[in-house]
Every structure is written in C-alpha cells, then in structure tokens.
Amino acid sequence: LGSDIGEQIVNTALSRSSNSSPEVLAAFTAVYFWAKLMSGSIFFLRPLALVPVTTRRDVWFAVRLYLVLASLMIACILSFAFTPAGVFLTGIPNYVIVRNAFAAISMLPATDGAVRFCQGLLLRRRLSQWTAAAS
C-alpha cells in the first residue's frame, strides 16, 4: 500500500509542479518502466517466503539473497544514472534530468522486493488479512 501510494504521490507532484516540463515527465515515466521491469526479478521473493523457508537458517538465506539482489538492482539503476546508458535507454537527451530520474527511482526494486518478501511471511503465518490490507 505504501509503495503504491508513494508512486501516486510522485506522479501527482510531478504533474502539478510549476517547473515540470514534458521532458521531465517523460524521463520519469521511462525510468519508472525500467525500474519496474527490473523489479520483476525480485517478485519471486513472495513464493520463496511461502514454500521453502522453514527454518531460521532458511530465513537468513532468503534475507541474504534479497539483500544481494536488491544491491545488484540498485547498482544497475545507478550505473544507468551516471553513464550515457541512461540517456540511451530513455531516449531523452537531457543528461541531468535522466540522472535525477534514475537516482530518484533507484530504491524502487529494493522496496518492491521487501514488500513481497514480507507478504510471503505474512501469508505463511496465515495472516492473509494483513497481506490484503497491505496490497
């Protein structure tokens, strides 16, 4: 819920900002697409928490796996932010706008992964009403 509300707040703030240009909106839209595409590989953390995590050792393995994947995603997104690859991926020639957009969205895959993993743990504890409230 927090992730979805946060996305809506960013969209509203960008569209209502007085110094917002179509180039800024296009950059954030393109960057958001790439971040969500990369987040897809972290979405498997919900079933990981549901099925194979049975012992404390398994939980720590899953947490370490999440941290490694989230770190890789953040590093990849930040590498897009600070190299010409970001300009190439978005198609927007303004390097500063693209860099700021990638930097602002860099934590999105990590946040999505944490939410999915916690949802899996809640479902495992048979607390589906909390998972439904948070979705």
N, C-alpha and C positions, 0 to 999 in steps of 0.2 A: 504494500500500500504506500509506504513512504517513498519507494523508488518511483512508482507511477505518479504520485502527487508531485514529487520533485521534478520529474520530466515535464509535467504540465506547467509548473511554476516557471521553469526555464523558458518554455515555449511562449508563455504569456508575457514574461518580462522582455524577451527578445522582440516580440512583435509589437509591444506597446512602447518600447524605448524610443525616446525622441531622436537619438542619433543612430538608430538602426537603419541600415540600408539593405536593399535586396541582396547584396553581396554577402553581408553578414548572415542573413537568414539562410541563404543557400549554403554557405560554409558550414553552419551548424547542422543543417539538415544532412548534408553529405557525410560529415564526421559522425553524426549520430547513427547513420546507416552502417558505417564501417565498424563502429563500436558495438552495435547490436549484433552484427554479423560475427564478430569475434567473441561476443558473449555466448553465442550458441554452443561453443565447445565446453563451456563451464556449466551449462544447464544439466548435464548428466549428474551433477552432484546431488540432486534430489533422489534419484533412484539409488545412487551409491549409498546414501544415508539410510535408505529404506531396507535394502536387501543384505548386502554383505557386511555391514558394520554391526558386529555383535559383541565384541569385547572392547575393553578400554584401549588395547593396542590397535585395534582396527579403527577406532575413532581418531586416534592420534595420527595414524597413517592417512586417513581421509583428510584431516585438517592440514597435514603437511602437503598432501597432494594439491589441495585447494590453494594453499599459500604459494606453491611453486607455479601453478597455472595462472593465478592472479598476477604474480610478479612478471611472468612472461608476457601476459597480455598488456600490462601497464607499460612494460619496457618497449613492446612493439608499438603501441599507440604513441608513446613519447618519441620513439625513433621517427615515426611519421611526422610528428610535430616539428622536430628540429632538423629535418632533412628535406630536400626537394621532393621526396616521395609523397609527402602530404599534399603538395600543390598538384602533383601528377594525379593522385587518387581522387581529389575533389574537383579538379578542373578549374579551380578559382586561382587567378594569377596573383592575388594579393597574399604574400607570404605571411605577413603579420596577422591577418585575420585567420588564416588557416592554422597558424601556430597556436593562437589563442583558443581556437575552437577545439583542436586536438588536446591541448593541455587541460581545458575545462572538462572534457568528457573522459579523460584518461582513467578515472576511477570507476566508471560505469560497469565494466566487466567484473571487477572485483566485488562490487556491491551486488550485482545480479547473482554471482556465484555464492556469496554468503547468504543471501536470502533463500536461494534454492536449497542449500545445504541445511539451513535451519528449518525450512519447511519439511524436508525429509525427516529430520529428527523429531519434529512435532508429530508428523504422521506416524512415525514408528512408535511413539508413546501414546498413540490413539487419541491425539488432541486435534482432530481434524477441524473442529470449530475454530481453533486459533489459526490454523493454516488458511481456512476460508476467509477469516477476517483480515488476514494479512495479505491476501492475494488481490 
